[in-house]
Amino acid sequence: MPPLSAESVLSPLRWRYATKQFDATKKITDADFAALAESLRLSPSSFGLQPWKFYVVTTQSIKEELFPLAWKQNQIKDCSHLIVLTARRRLDPAYVDHFVDTIVQTRGTPIEKLKGLHDMLLGFAEANPEKLAWAANQVYIALGFLMQTAAMMGIDACPMEGIDKTAFDRVLKVDPDYTMVVACPVGYRVADDRFATMPKVRFCNEELFVNL
């Protein structure tokens, strides 16, 4: 595909903001949400292990149940889709086997040629005491892909951490091998959200970049 111009990439990033008020009457189409979901599925992760699972909430009664568990932040109940990103708690041999089997199915690579990779991943899993912290870091990569894709499609988003994560896990019946990391409501801003037009507060390049 031809490369995008710098302005075509940066313009949506200048447009986006952490949306404070969603218009509850506006919904993302199935086709557009499928693109957001695909951006999550295509997100990179360390070793390609994808230690995550994404819970998508569109049922209003569930949003209302989650609302008080997120400090009553209106984005939870007014968004079109509430995406809850969870991280895998552990990397066990069964998960590594599943990942390697997926490589075989996707690429047709003979499984015997993947023994070195398989053993290396098992070694990593056994040697890494902070598996959940590692997995959570991968989840934030996926969150970044989601937010960029949403902005380029003119869809608003608001990453949120002010949440009772244990309670979210309970209400959503999250797979016990996973736990919530961050939520990202998506939808469309109300027309009069004053935060939408406020200048972004960002440090200048001289403070942020060190050229060597």
C-alpha angles and dihedrals in degrees: 000000000000114000118258118243118254091247094051088056098041099043095069089046090054089047097051125084137164095281113230099186126033123196101241091201094062119081132190112244119245091246093052093046090050087060091051090049091049090053088058092047091050094049115123123242136181109286086354088273096140096209094188147088126200124217115201116200120195099145105106095212090057091049089052090051091051094045098084090044090063099054089270093288105172095219088076095063101027100051123100095233128011111209116198113194116206132188129220112252097212143010106226128176091260091058092047089049090051092051093049091047088053090055089053092050095044101042103021091236112161107251093231089064090058097056092101092052091045093052092045092053091049089051091050091049093050095044098046110085093181099060096144093049089049091049092048089055089055090051090058089056088056090047090055092052090049094050094047092048091048092051092050089052094048092250120138124230140179121196110214135192101162091102141117093245096186090054091048089053089052098047093045092043089231115201105266090234087065138052134194119267107169141345128224119192112200132192137091130316124240113255095244102046100136092202091066094074100037115117113257114253106224133151115249122260092254090063096044108038128062112194114202 
